[in-house]
Amino acid sequence: MKTLLLENILTAMNIQPNEKQKGIRINNVTYNRFEIRSHTLFFRWNNRAVPVETIKKYKNVFIVTDTPFSHMERLNPNQIIMVEDLKDSFFKFTSYYRHLFNIPVVAITGTCGKSTTKEMLKHILEETHKVQATISSKNANCYNLPYLMGIDEDTDVAVFETAVSSKGDMTESCKYFYPTIGIMTMIDVDHTDKIRSFDNYLAEKSKIMQGMNNKGILILNSDDPYLSTLDTSKFKGEIITFGKNKDAIFRIKKYQYHSSGMTFWMEYKQRGFKGYIPGLGEHSVYNAAASVAAAAILGVDIHYAIKRLSTYHHMRSHFQIIEGRNQITLVDDTWKSNPASLRKGLETLSRIALPSQRKIAVLGRMAALGKYADEEYEKAGNLIGASGVDILITKGFIAKDFQKPAIEAGVNPHNVYHFSDADEIKRFFDSFLIPNDIVYFKTGGDDSDFDDVIDYLRS
């Protein structure tokens, strides 16, 4: 972070600093008590315990709180910054810090494609720009403050994922980052355990426009049926579209599958471009188009952006092709499972599998569907049948809901199996797999059994 003067922070929070609070440098701002060190401003969220004795070991530690705490009398009174509303004071600070930097900030949201699009855009930029970005898929709100504080005087551009898993998430994220460019990749059912209706989920995602103060540049997938229903009437900035739609500004003309990536052709302002992106599936091309659009808006030459994409390192467990033992092919797609990502995974599996290969799908539960769970498992089961899966294996009692609709959609019931743990699956595969099989793994949530089985089957 940029080193700040405490007096300037307090002034931004509408607090009059006293003389003993002037001239003090702050180079760490946190709400995690385990990150306290010298020259720290600590925001005491949720009335958490304050490690008073630890703080006494350090120099210039200040606590922002709206309620007294145990043993506060053991600290110098100048260290206690008492406020009326901690949340209000905190977001005054985040606004102050963010606006110290006149840089473009890209916020990426959507049900699927956030992490990949972010990684692609970061890869395009990082050779010529100092980029601050979300790490991997760590996009929960608890990471927002560290990501914001990672911006400093050397940062040229920031690229952040703004995820939505509950009401208010988008608005809160934007109060950290104040994005100038927004990207919406695609929308489908997800996180409807906490946001009870899909319409409300879509509305939460669309609050990215309010978070941008209805100005700046919004990049939208023009082929997504739900994004096409967005009310953008209050958005006064520029809307840039990408997709196969003939009216898309960054238009995907066609694409071809290769062994480990996609060649694609796109058009922008009547100019044609050809590129290659590591990573299989139509969705990889859409993510590439979104990242190229954002890069172009940021002033990057499109030919250069596309050339950079050819050296992009595909994300782990995102339809990752792995050479298995005994001439089998493994597909690790276990980073996440919701209806949209499972659909894209099965479609891609169907496209890459050879006629001679047995397509084996090993599926765990889909996550966070709430009242839509029964409907979405039935749709997914139908898709399993329609995509020509030869053998279906489910793991865990919730995933068993894939079986009945899959059988009704044409999967042979004698080729449907259910297991409870990794050891059962490994024992089954020991005698079942034959050379040339392709085995696709997909689950929602952090299920280490899938990692265990994949590692067991690796070459």
Secondary structure as the mmCIF struct_conf table of DSSP 4:
data_model
#
loop_
_struct_conf.conf_type_id
_struct_conf.id
_struct_conf.beg_label_comp_id
_struct_conf.beg_label_asym_id
_struct_conf.beg_label_seq_id
_struct_conf.end_label_comp_id
_struct_conf.end_label_asym_id
_struct_conf.end_label_seq_id
STRN STRN1 LEU A 4 LEU A 5
HELX_RH_AL_P HELX_RH_AL_P1 LEU A 6 ALA A 12
TURN_TY1_P TURN_TY1_P1 MET A 13 ASN A 14
HELX_RH_3T_P HELX_RH_3T_P1 GLU A 19 GLN A 21
BEND BEND1 LYS A 22 GLY A 23
STRN STRN2 ARG A 25 ILE A 26
STRN STRN3 ASN A 28 THR A 30
BEND BEND2 TYR A 31 TYR A 31
HELX_RH_3T_P HELX_RH_3T_P2 ARG A 33 GLU A 35
BEND BEND3 SER A 38 HIS A 39
STRN STRN4 THR A 40 PHE A 43
HELX_RH_3T_P HELX_RH_3T_P3 TRP A 45 ASN A 47
HELX_LH_PP_P HELX_LH_PP_P1 ARG A 48 VAL A 50
HELX_RH_AL_P HELX_RH_AL_P2 VAL A 52 ILE A 55
TURN_TY1_P TURN_TY1_P2 LYS A 56 LYS A 57
BEND BEND4 TYR A 58 ASN A 60
STRN STRN5 VAL A 61 THR A 65
BEND BEND5 ASP A 66 THR A 67
TURN_TY1_P TURN_TY1_P3 SER A 70 HIS A 71
HELX_RH_3T_P HELX_RH_3T_P4 MET A 72 ARG A 74
BEND BEND6 LEU A 75 LEU A 75
HELX_RH_3T_P HELX_RH_3T_P5 PRO A 77 GLN A 79
STRN STRN6 ILE A 80 MET A 82
BEND BEND7 GLU A 84 GLU A 84
HELX_RH_AL_P HELX_RH_AL_P3 LEU A 86 ARG A 98
TURN_TY1_P TURN_TY1_P4 HIS A 99 LEU A 100
STRN STRN7 VAL A 105 THR A 109
BEND BEND8 THR A 111 GLY A 113
HELX_RH_AL_P HELX_RH_AL_P4 LYS A 114 LEU A 125
TURN_TY1_P TURN_TY1_P5 GLU A 126 THR A 128
BEND BEND9 HIS A 129 HIS A 129
STRN STRN8 VAL A 131 ALA A 133
TURN_TY1_P TURN_TY1_P6 SER A 136 SER A 137
BEND BEND10 ALA A 140 ALA A 140
HELX_RH_3T_P HELX_RH_3T_P6 ASN A 141 TYR A 143
HELX_RH_AL_P HELX_RH_AL_P5 ASN A 144 MET A 149
TURN_TY1_P TURN_TY1_P7 GLY A 150 GLY A 150
TURN_TY1_P TURN_TY1_P8 GLU A 153 ASP A 154
STRN STRN9 VAL A 157 GLU A 161
BEND BEND11 SER A 165 SER A 166
TURN_TY1_P TURN_TY1_P9 LYS A 167 GLY A 168
HELX_RH_AL_P HELX_RH_AL_P6 ASP A 169 PHE A 177
BEND BEND12 THR A 180 THR A 180
STRN STRN10 ILE A 181 MET A 184
BEND BEND13 VAL A 189 VAL A 189
BEND BEND14 HIS A 191 HIS A 191
TURN_TY1_P TURN_TY1_P10 THR A 192 LYS A 194
BEND BEND15 ILE A 195 ILE A 195
BEND BEND16 SER A 197 SER A 197
HELX_RH_AL_P HELX_RH_AL_P7 PHE A 198 SER A 206
TURN_TY1_P TURN_TY1_P11 LYS A 207 LYS A 207
HELX_RH_AL_P HELX_RH_AL_P8 ILE A 208 GLY A 211
TURN_TY1_P TURN_TY1_P12 MET A 212 ASN A 214
BEND BEND17 GLY A 216 GLY A 216
STRN STRN11 ILE A 217 ASN A 221
TURN_TY1_P TURN_TY1_P13 SER A 222 ASP A 223
TURN_TY1_P TURN_TY1_P14 PRO A 225 TYR A 226
HELX_RH_3T_P HELX_RH_3T_P7 LEU A 227 THR A 229
TURN_TY1_P TURN_TY1_P15 SER A 233 LYS A 234
BEND BEND18 GLY A 237 GLY A 237
STRN STRN12 GLU A 238 GLY A 243
BEND BEND19 LYS A 244 ASN A 245
TURN_TY1_P TURN_TY1_P16 LYS A 246 ASP A 247
BEND BEND20 ILE A 249 ILE A 249
STRN STRN13 PHE A 250 TYR A 257
BEND BEND21 SER A 259 SER A 260
STRN STRN14 GLY A 261 TYR A 268
TURN_TY1_P TURN_TY1_P17 LYS A 269 GLN A 270
STRN STRN15 ARG A 271 PRO A 278
BEND BEND22 GLY A 279 GLY A 279
BEND BEND23 GLY A 281 GLY A 281
HELX_RH_AL_P HELX_RH_AL_P9 GLU A 282 ILE A 297
TURN_TY1_P TURN_TY1_P18 LEU A 298 GLY A 299
HELX_RH_AL_P HELX_RH_AL_P10 ILE A 302 LEU A 309
TURN_TY1_P TURN_TY1_P19 SER A 310 THR A 311
HELX_LH_PP_P HELX_LH_PP_P2 HIS A 314 MET A 315
TURN_TY1_P TURN_TY1_P20 ARG A 316 SER A 317
BEND BEND24 HIS A 318 PHE A 319
STRN STRN16 GLN A 320 GLU A 323
STRN STRN17 GLY A 324 GLY A 324
HELX_RH_3T_P HELX_RH_3T_P8 ARG A 325 GLN A 327
STRN STRN18 THR A 329 ASP A 332
TURN_TY1_P TURN_TY1_P21 THR A 334 TRP A 335
HELX_RH_AL_P HELX_RH_AL_P11 PRO A 339 ILE A 352
BEND BEND25 ALA A 353 ALA A 353
TURN_TY1_P TURN_TY1_P22 PRO A 355 SER A 356
BEND BEND26 GLN A 357 GLN A 357
STRN STRN19 LYS A 359 LEU A 363
HELX_LH_PP_P HELX_LH_PP_P3 ARG A 365 ALA A 367
HELX_RH_3T_P HELX_RH_3T_P9 GLY A 370 TYR A 372
HELX_RH_AL_P HELX_RH_AL_P12 ALA A 373 ALA A 386
TURN_TY1_P TURN_TY1_P23 SER A 387 GLY A 388
BEND BEND27 ASP A 390 ASP A 390
STRN STRN20 ILE A 391 LYS A 395
BEND BEND28 GLY A 396 GLY A 396
TURN_TY1_P TURN_TY1_P24 PHE A 397 ILE A 398
HELX_RH_3T_P HELX_RH_3T_P10 ALA A 399 PHE A 402
HELX_RH_AL_P HELX_RH_AL_P13 GLN A 403 GLU A 408
TURN_TY1_P TURN_TY1_P25 ALA A 409 GLY A 410
HELX_RH_3T_P HELX_RH_3T_P11 PRO A 413 ASN A 415
STRN STRN21 VAL A 416 PHE A 419
BEND BEND29 SER A 420 ASP A 421
HELX_RH_AL_P HELX_RH_AL_P14 ALA A 422 PHE A 432
TURN_TY1_P TURN_TY1_P26 PRO A 435 ASN A 436
STRN STRN22 ILE A 438 LYS A 442
BEND BEND30 GLY A 444 GLY A 445
HELX_RH_AL_P HELX_RH_AL_P15 SER A 448 LEU A 457
STRN STRN23 ARG A 458 ARG A 458
#
